[in-house]
């Protein structure tokens, strides 16, 4: 874990890095507004939904399958067990396997 933390410190020490990360969250209200405007327009390409099942704000709070089934016509799901907010960092092998499987089909 110390190596991972050191990498976060290194990355977030770059000029503008903290601003970029924070702006992603600041854009939340605009993201929701755009989602509302396009709610009746389904995503028109194959879609893979990946989330950490143990992430309180997604995996445990929302019906991810139900929500995305309404948003995309051809949707595949890859819930990542024993995983929180950052599946690609917490469970990279499982995420990679899900992506490769999705791309093959």
GUSE-34973 format. One line per 10 residues: number of its first residue (from 0); for each residue x negated, y negated, z negated of N, C-alpha, C, O, CB. Coordinates in nm, 4 decimals, decimal comma, padded with zeros to 6 digits, always signed. Glycine has a CB too. Layout:
NUM> X/Y/Z/X/Y/Z/X/Y/Z/X/Y/Z/X/Y/Z; ...;
***
This chain:
0> -00,0807/+00,1206/+00,0000/+00,0000/+00,0000/+00,0000/-00,0851/-00,1273/+00,0000/-00,0436/-00,2262/+00,0604/+00,0918/+00,0003/-00,1196; -00,2007/-00,1296/-00,0640/-00,2820/-00,2523/-00,0607/-00,3225/-00,2930/+00,0816/-00,3301/-00,4121/+00,1117/-00,4073/-00,2333/-00,1453; -00,3486/-00,1950/+00,1691/-00,3844/-00,2282/+00,3071/-00,2676/-00,2945/+00,3795/-00,2864/-00,3895/+00,4555/-00,4288/-00,1022/+00,3828; -00,1467/-00,2435/+00,3553/-00,0291/-00,3018/+00,4187/-00,0064/-00,4443/+00,3699/+00,0236/-00,5336/+00,4491/+00,0945/-00,2161/+00,3913; -00,0206/-00,4651/+00,2393/-00,0026/-00,6001/+00,1846/-00,1079/-00,6958/+00,2399/-00,0776/-00,8111/+00,2706/-00,0095/-00,5972/+00,0308; -00,2295/-00,6485/+00,2521/-00,3369/-00,7319/+00,3075/-00,3050/-00,7729/+00,4509/-00,3362/-00,8845/+00,4924/-00,4717/-00,6571/+00,3026; -00,2437/-00,6835/+00,5256/-00,2066/-00,7164/+00,6638/-00,0969/-00,8219/+00,6675/-00,1011/-00,9122/+00,7511/-00,1605/-00,5904/+00,7386; +00,0010/-00,8120/+00,5785/+00,1037/-00,9160/+00,5692/+00,0404/-01,0510/+00,5356/+00,0736/-01,1523/+00,5971/+00,2094/-00,8786/+00,4630; -00,0494/-01,0524/+00,4395/-00,1156/-01,1775/+00,4011/-00,1918/-01,2340/+00,5203/-00,1852/-01,3540/+00,5470/-00,2116/-01,1549/+00,2812; -00,2642/-01,1479/+00,5923/-00,3401/-01,1935/+00,7088/-00,2462/-01,2523/+00,8142/-00,2705/-01,3613/+00,8659/-00,4220/-01,0773/+00,7689;
10> -00,1392/-01,1797/+00,8456/-00,0481/-01,2242/+00,9514/+00,0238/-01,3533/+00,9134/+00,0358/-01,4444/+00,9953/+00,0542/-01,1152/+00,9822; +00,0714/-01,3611/+00,7900/+00,1451/-01,4802/+00,7477/+00,0550/-01,5990/+00,7168/+00,1046/-01,7089/+00,6920/+00,2279/-01,4482/+00,6266; -00,0744/-01,5795/+00,7179/-00,1685/-01,6896/+00,6983/-00,1942/-01,7664/+00,8275/-00,2501/-01,8760/+00,8239/-00,2997/-01,6369/+00,6429; -00,1549/-01,7114/+00,9396/-00,1742/-01,7782/+01,0690/-00,0853/-01,9024/+01,0748/+00,0263/-01,9016/+01,0229/-00,1418/-01,6812/+01,1880; -00,1347/-02,0087/+01,1377/-00,0531/-02,1310/+01,1493/+00,0827/-02,1015/+01,2142/+00,0896/-02,0379/+01,3194/-00,1285/-02,2381/+01,2316; +00,1883/-02,1475/+01,1515/+00,3237/-02,1325/+01,2050/+00,3901/-01,9994/+01,1754/+00,5085/-01,9829/+01,2050/+00,3206/-02,1518/+01,3507; +00,3185/-01,9041/+01,1183/+00,3751/-01,7710/+01,0983/+00,4926/-01,7726/+01,0006/+00,5955/-01,7102/+01,0266/+00,2678/-01,6760/+01,0481; +00,4784/-01,8417/+00,8912/+00,5871/-01,8472/+00,7926/+00,7084/-01,9170/+00,8539/+00,8220/-01,8738/+00,8345/+00,5412/-01,9211/+00,6632; +00,6837/-02,0241/+00,9274/+00,7948/-02,0959/+00,9914/+00,8703/-02,0037/+01,0865/+00,9934/-02,0016/+01,0863/+00,7430/-02,2200/+01,0677; +00,7980/-01,9282/+01,1668/+00,8629/-01,8367/+01,2607/+00,9483/-01,7326/+01,1898/+01,0608/-01,7050/+01,2315/+00,7588/-01,7675/+01,3461;
20> +00,8951/-01,6753/+01,0835/+00,9705/-01,5746/+01,0086/+01,0953/-01,6365/+00,9454/+01,2027/-01,5765/+00,9483/+00,8819/-01,5107/+00,8998; +01,0814/-01,7537/+00,8897/+01,1962/-01,8197/+00,8262/+01,2997/-01,8626/+00,9298/+01,4197/-01,8567/+00,9030/+01,1497/-01,9417/+00,7453; +01,2553/-01,9052/+01,0467/+01,3494/-01,9485/+01,1506/+01,4388/-01,8345/+01,1981/+01,5521/-01,8574/+01,2405/+01,2735/-02,0067/+01,2690; +01,3879/-01,7121/+01,1909/+01,4709/-01,5980/+01,2264/+01,5940/-01,5933/+01,1353/+01,7052/-01,5684/+01,1819/+01,3900/-01,4663/+01,2162; +01,5739/-01,6169/+01,0073/+01,6855/-01,6167/+00,9120/+01,7687/-01,7438/+00,9244/+01,8906/-01,7387/+00,9081/+01,6333/-01,6020/+00,7684; +01,7071/-01,8554/+00,9521/+01,7819/-01,9803/+00,9691/+01,8785/-01,9718/+01,0871/+01,9826/-02,0374/+01,0881/+01,6856/-02,0978/+00,9890; +01,8431/-01,8912/+01,1852/+01,9272/-01,8786/+01,3048/+02,0509/-01,7924/+01,2798/+02,1353/-01,7792/+01,3684/+01,8462/-01,8195/+01,4193; +02,0627/-01,7345/+01,1622/+02,1748/-01,6456/+01,1315/+02,3109/-01,7028/+01,1652/+02,3889/-01,6361/+01,2331/+02,1722/-01,6105/+00,9879; +02,3431/-01,8244/+01,1205/+02,4751/-01,8790/+01,1525/+02,4992/-01,8928/+01,3034/+02,6104/-01,8687/+01,3503/+02,4915/-02,0143/+01,0861; +02,3979/-01,9306/+01,3785/+02,4117/-01,9406/+01,5238/+02,4318/-01,8021/+01,5846/+02,5117/-01,7862/+01,6769/+02,2879/-02,0091/+01,5859;
30> +02,3606/-01,7024/+01,5342/+02,3791/-01,5655/+01,5828/+02,5238/-01,5211/+01,5632/+02,5845/-01,4637/+01,6537/+02,2833/-01,4688/+01,5105; +02,5781/-01,5475/+01,4458/+02,7166/-01,5085/+01,4157/+02,8130/-01,5833/+01,5075/+02,9081/-01,5245/+01,5591/+02,7508/-01,5367/+01,2667; +02,7889/-01,7121/+01,5278/+02,8746/-01,7915/+01,6168/+02,8741/-01,7339/+01,7587/+02,9793/-01,7215/+01,8213/+02,8281/-01,9387/+01,6193; +02,7564/-01,6991/+01,8085/+02,7472/-01,6411/+01,9430/+02,8150/-01,5042/+01,9481/+02,8820/-01,4715/+02,0460/+02,5999/-01,6287/+01,9865; +02,7979/-01,4250/+01,8435/+02,8650/-01,2952/+01,8392/+03,0165/-01,3128/+01,8448/+03,0855/-01,2387/+01,9148/+02,8251/-01,2180/+01,7124; +03,0679/-01,4112/+01,7709/+03,2118/-01,4366/+01,7704/+03,2614/-01,4794/+01,9085/+03,3681/-01,4363/+01,9524/+03,2461/-01,5437/+01,6669; +03,1836/-01,5648/+01,9773/+03,2232/-01,6120/+02,1101/+03,2290/-01,4980/+02,2107/+03,3104/-01,5007/+02,3031/+03,1266/-01,7190/+02,1590; +03,1441/-01,3991/+02,1936/+03,1339/-01,2891/+02,2901/+03,1920/-01,1587/+02,2363/+03,1614/-01,0513/+02,2880/+02,9888/-01,2676/+02,3291; +03,2746/-01,1673/+02,1342/+03,3255/-01,0477/+02,0672/+03,4028/-00,9544/+02,1601/+03,4023/-00,8330/+02,1401/+03,4138/-01,0880/+01,9528; +03,4673/-01,0087/+02,2588/+03,5485/-00,9271/+02,3496/+03,4697/-00,8781/+02,4714/+03,5254/-00,8098/+02,5574/+03,6691/-01,0067/+02,3960;
40> +03,3419/-00,9119/+02,4794/+03,2590/-00,8720/+02,5929/+03,1658/-00,7597/+02,5475/+03,0689/-00,7859/+02,4764/+03,1774/-00,9936/+02,6493; +03,1933/-00,6349/+02,5874/+03,1076/-00,5253/+02,5422/+02,9695/-00,5299/+02,6087/+02,9548/-00,5756/+02,7220/+03,1748/-00,3911/+02,5712; +02,8718/-00,4828/+02,5372/+02,7372/-00,4705/+02,5923/+02,7453/-00,3708/+02,7064/+02,8012/-00,2624/+02,6903/+02,6325/-00,4253/+02,4831; +02,6906/-00,4062/+02,8205/+02,7095/-00,3271/+02,9415/+02,5980/-00,2307/+02,9759/+02,5950/-00,1795/+03,0879/+02,7286/-00,4167/+03,0537; +02,5069/-00,2041/+02,8852/+02,3994/-00,1093/+02,9135/+02,3881/-00,0129/+02,7952/+02,4377/-00,0423/+02,6864/+02,2631/-00,1835/+02,9393; +02,3232/+00,1020/+02,8161/+02,3041/+00,1937/+02,7038/+02,2358/+00,1211/+02,5874/+02,1411/+00,0448/+02,6071/+02,2206/+00,3169/+02,7475; +02,2847/+00,1458/+02,4683/+02,2393/+00,0745/+02,3497/+02,2038/+00,1736/+02,2400/+02,2792/+00,2669/+02,2123/+02,3469/-00,0242/+02,3007; +02,0886/+00,1527/+02,1780/+02,0467/+00,2344/+02,0642/+02,0500/+00,1473/+01,9395/+01,9910/+00,0393/+01,9365/+01,9039/+00,2952/+02,0867; +02,1190/+00,1948/+01,8371/+02,1293/+00,1226/+01,7107/+02,0488/+00,1995/+01,6063/+02,0779/+00,3153/+01,5763/+02,2793/+00,1056/+01,6660; +01,9473/+00,1332/+01,5516/+01,8607/+00,1922/+01,4485/+01,8750/+00,1079/+01,3231/+01,8717/-00,0150/+01,3296/+01,7100/+00,1994/+01,4953;
50> +01,8909/+00,1737/+01,2087/+01,8966/+00,1004/+01,0828/+01,8489/+00,1909/+00,9696/+01,8538/+00,3134/+00,9799/+02,0402/+00,0486/+01,0551; +01,8036/+00,1290/+00,8631/+01,7658/+00,2018/+00,7434/+01,8890/+00,2305/+00,6597/+01,9585/+00,1383/+00,6171/+01,6623/+00,1233/+00,6622; +01,9161/+00,3572/+00,6363/+02,0369/+00,3942/+00,5618/+02,0386/+00,3386/+00,4198/+02,1462/+00,3171/+00,3640/+02,0499/+00,5443/+00,5567; +01,9231/+00,3152/+00,3609/+01,9176/+00,2683/+00,2224/+01,9096/+00,1168/+00,2094/+01,8978/+00,0652/+00,0983/+01,7999/+00,3297/+00,1534; +01,9159/+00,0452/+00,3202/+01,9110/-00,1013/+00,3151/+02,0472/-00,1523/+00,2680/+02,1478/-00,1362/+00,3371/+01,8733/-00,1623/+00,4552; +02,0490/-00,2129/+00,1515/+02,1747/-00,2565/+00,0889/+02,2584/-00,3481/+00,1778/+02,3812/-00,3400/+00,1752/+02,1447/-00,3275/-00,0405; +02,1943/-00,4354/+00,2567/+02,2692/-00,5327/+00,3359/+02,3157/-00,4787/+00,4706/+02,3869/-00,5486/+00,5428/+02,1853/-00,6545/+00,3580; +02,2781/-00,3580/+00,5061/+02,3260/-00,3004/+00,6318/+02,3766/-00,1594/+00,6069/+02,4970/-00,1341/+00,6124/+02,2143/-00,3000/+00,7390; +02,2855/-00,0683/+00,5798/+02,3200/+00,0731/+00,5709/+02,4244/+00,1079/+00,4677/+02,5000/+00,2032/+00,4862/+02,2000/+00,1500/+00,5426; +02,4302/+00,0327/+00,3595/+02,5256/+00,0648/+00,2531/+02,6448/-00,0300/+00,2500/+02,7468/+00,0013/+00,1885/+02,4561/+00,0621/+00,1194;
60> +02,6336/-00,1442/+00,3149/+02,7392/-00,2437/+00,3069/+02,8348/-00,2390/+00,4265/+02,9521/-00,2735/+00,4121/+02,6783/-00,3809/+00,2961; +02,7877/-00,1976/+00,5425/+02,8664/-00,2056/+00,6652/+02,8886/-00,0681/+00,7257/+02,8109/+00,0246/+00,7025/+02,7979/-00,2964/+00,7664; +02,9945/-00,0561/+00,8027/+03,0201/+00,0632/+00,8828/+02,9485/+00,0416/+01,0159/+03,0096/-00,0003/+01,1142/+03,1760/+00,0894/+00,9028; +02,8200/+00,0703/+01,0179/+02,7370/+00,0408/+01,1348/+02,7921/+00,1102/+01,2592/+02,8035/+00,0479/+01,3647/+02,5913/+00,0842/+01,1097; +02,8259/+00,2366/+01,2481/+02,8796/+00,3097/+01,3641/+03,0100/+00,2470/+01,4142/+03,0285/+00,2298/+01,5347/+02,9033/+00,4576/+01,3277; +03,0981/+00,2137/+01,3238/+03,2261/+00,1544/+01,3628/+03,2084/+00,0200/+01,4306/+03,2726/-00,0076/+01,5320/+03,3154/+00,1389/+01,2420; +03,1225/-00,0633/+01,3760/+03,0988/-00,1965/+01,4323/+03,0398/-00,1857/+01,5720/+03,0903/-00,2467/+01,6663/+03,0053/-00,2780/+01,3415; +02,9318/-00,1073/+01,5852/+02,8641/-00,1000/+01,7153/+02,9440/-00,0226/+01,8193/+02,9273/-00,0458/+01,9390/+02,7281/-00,0360/+01,6990; +03,0298/+00,0680/+01,7766/+03,1145/+00,1399/+01,8725/+03,2101/+00,0443/+01,9426/+03,2515/+00,0694/+02,0558/+03,1937/+00,2513/+01,8019; +03,2449/-00,0647/+01,8760/+03,3308/-00,1658/+01,9370/+03,2508/-00,2642/+02,0223/+03,3074/-00,3313/+02,1085/+03,4076/-00,2411/+01,8291;
70> +03,1213/-00,2733/+01,9992/+03,0396/-00,3736/+02,0678/+02,9749/-00,3227/+02,1970/+02,9411/-00,4019/+02,2850/+02,9321/-00,4225/+01,9747; +02,9580/-00,1920/+02,2082/+02,8883/-00,1364/+02,3246/+02,9632/-00,0148/+02,3749/+03,0179/+00,0635/+02,2972/+02,7421/-00,0993/+02,2898; +02,9646/-00,0003/+02,5067/+03,0360/+00,1120/+02,5665/+02,9610/+00,2428/+02,5539/+03,0210/+00,3461/+02,5241/+03,0632/+00,0841/+02,7107; +02,8326/+00,2399/+02,5760/+02,7493/+00,3600/+02,5694/+02,6466/+00,3400/+02,4588/+02,5389/+00,2849/+02,4817/+02,6794/+00,3893/+02,7070; +02,6809/+00,3853/+02,3392/+02,5979/+00,3573/+02,2217/+02,5514/+00,4864/+02,1557/+02,6276/+00,5819/+02,1403/+02,6752/+00,2715/+02,1205; +02,4244/+00,4865/+02,1175/+02,3653/+00,5972/+02,0424/+02,3223/+00,5438/+01,9067/+02,2891/+00,4261/+01,8926/+02,2441/+00,6610/+02,1191; +02,3233/+00,6311/+01,8075/+02,2922/+00,5878/+01,6712/+02,1743/+00,6653/+01,6161/+02,1613/+00,7857/+01,6381/+02,4138/+00,6050/+01,5797; +02,0882/+00,5943/+01,5440/+01,9740/+00,6575/+01,4797/+01,9553/+00,5997/+01,3396/+01,8646/+00,5197/+01,3166/+01,8459/+00,6383/+01,5643; +02,0425/+00,6411/+01,2447/+02,0210/+00,5967/+01,1077/+01,8939/+00,6635/+01,0540/+01,8723/+00,7830/+01,0739/+02,1447/+00,6303/+01,0178; +01,8118/+00,5862/+00,9871/+01,6861/+00,6385/+00,9353/+01,7022/+00,6611/+00,7844/+01,7200/+00,5665/+00,7077/+01,5667/+00,5405/+00,9660;
80> +01,6958/+00,7860/+00,7445/+01,7136/+00,8229/+00,6038/+01,5942/+00,7776/+00,5202/+01,4823/+00,7649/+00,5698/+01,7332/+00,9747/+00,5900; +01,6214/+00,7536/+00,3918/+01,5184/+00,7108/+00,2969/+01,4421/+00,5898/+00,3495/+01,3192/+00,5845/+00,3451/+01,4211/+00,8258/+00,2681; +01,5185/+00,4929/+00,3992/+01,4583/+00,3769/+00,4629/+01,5396/+00,2524/+00,4301/+01,6621/+00,2574/+00,4193/+01,4486/+00,3970/+00,6155; +01,4697/+00,1415/+00,4145/+01,5331/+00,0154/+00,3816/+01,5395/-00,0802/+00,4987/+01,5896/-00,0453/+00,6055/+01,4613/-00,0491/+00,2689; +01,4891/-00,1998/+00,4791/+01,5046/-00,3125/+00,5702/+01,4234/-00,3014/+00,6995/+01,4664/-00,3527/+00,8028/+01,4665/-00,4373/+00,4996; +01,3092/-00,2368/+00,6962/+01,2184/-00,2378/+00,8112/+01,1856/-00,0959/+00,8595/+01,0761/-00,0458/+00,8340/+01,0892/-00,3114/+00,7751; +01,2791/-00,0314/+00,9286/+01,2552/+00,1068/+00,9714/+01,1264/+00,1265/+01,0507/+01,0573/+00,2266/+01,0320/+01,3701/+00,1536/+01,0537; +01,0938/+00,0334/+01,1381/+00,9741/+00,0486/+01,2214/+00,8466/+00,0484/+01,1382/+00,7457/+00,1051/+01,1802/+00,9678/-00,0626/+01,3252; +00,8494/-00,0137/+01,0219/+00,7329/-00,0135/+00,9343/+00,7398/+00,0977/+00,8300/+00,6382/+00,1595/+00,7980/+00,7196/-00,1479/+00,8653; +00,8586/+00,1230/+00,7776/+00,8733/+00,2208/+00,6708/+00,8705/+00,3643/+00,7213/+00,8174/+00,4525/+00,6539/+01,0012/+00,1962/+00,5966;
90> +00,9263/+00,3884/+00,8378/+00,9376/+00,5236/+00,8937/+00,9031/+00,5206/+01,0425/+00,9876/+00,5538/+01,1257/+01,0809/+00,5810/+00,8720; +00,7802/+00,4813/+01,0775/+00,7460/+00,4647/+01,2192/+00,7590/+00,5918/+01,3029/+00,7947/+00,5841/+01,4204/+00,6067/+00,4140/+01,2304; +00,7310/+00,7076/+01,2452/+00,7420/+00,8311/+01,3237/+00,8868/+00,8598/+01,3618/+00,9147/+00,9001/+01,4748/+00,6841/+00,9496/+01,2454; +00,9793/+00,8391/+01,2675/+01,1200/+00,8633/+01,2963/+01,1744/+00,7628/+01,3979/+01,2523/+00,7985/+01,4863/+01,2017/+00,8572/+01,1678; +01,1328/+00,6377/+01,3842/+01,1778/+00,5345/+01,4786/+01,1234/+00,5643/+01,6179/+01,1965/+00,5555/+01,7166/+01,1327/+00,3934/+01,4321; +00,9966/+00,5991/+01,6260/+00,9372/+00,6321/+01,7564/+01,0078/+00,7505/+01,8205/+01,0349/+00,7493/+01,9405/+00,7879/+00,6627/+01,7413; +01,0379/+00,8530/+01,7406/+01,1079/+00,9699/+01,7942/+01,2461/+00,9315/+01,8463/+01,2878/+00,9786/+01,9521/+01,1204/+01,0789/+01,6868; +01,3170/+00,8464/+01,7725/+01,4500/+00,8029/+01,8169/+01,4406/+00,7233/+01,9462/+01,5218/+00,7424/+02,0368/+01,5185/+00,7186/+01,7081; +01,3431/+00,6349/+01,9556/+01,3250/+00,5553/+02,0776/+01,2891/+00,6436/+02,1971/+01,3451/+00,6267/+02,3055/+01,2159/+00,4494/+02,0564; +01,1973/+00,7364/+02,1784/+01,1583/+00,8250/+02,2880/+01,2748/+00,9108/+02,3339/+01,2948/+00,9290/+02,4540/+01,0422/+00,9137/+02,2459;
100> +01,3515/+00,9635/+02,2400/+01,4680/+01,0444/+02,2744/+01,5693/+00,9599/+02,3526/+01,6242/+01,0058/+02,4528/+01,5332/+01,1033/+02,1466; +01,5937/+00,8380/+02,3073/+01,6870/+00,7487/+02,3747/+01,6401/+00,7179/+02,5173/+01,7204/+00,7183/+02,6106/+01,7032/+00,6186/+02,2947; +01,5124/+00,6917/+02,5336/+01,4584/+00,6572/+02,6658/+01,4615/+00,7760/+02,7614/+01,4737/+00,7575/+02,8825/+01,3152/+00,6058/+02,6525; +01,4509/+00,8958/+02,7091/+01,4536/+01,0148/+02,7951/+01,5940/+01,0432/+02,8481/+01,6089/+01,1038/+02,9542/+01,4019/+01,1365/+02,7183; +01,6953/+01,0006/+02,7762/+01,8341/+01,0327/+02,8138/+01,8984/+00,9269/+02,8937/+02,0146/+00,9404/+02,9321/+01,9164/+01,0577/+02,6942;
***
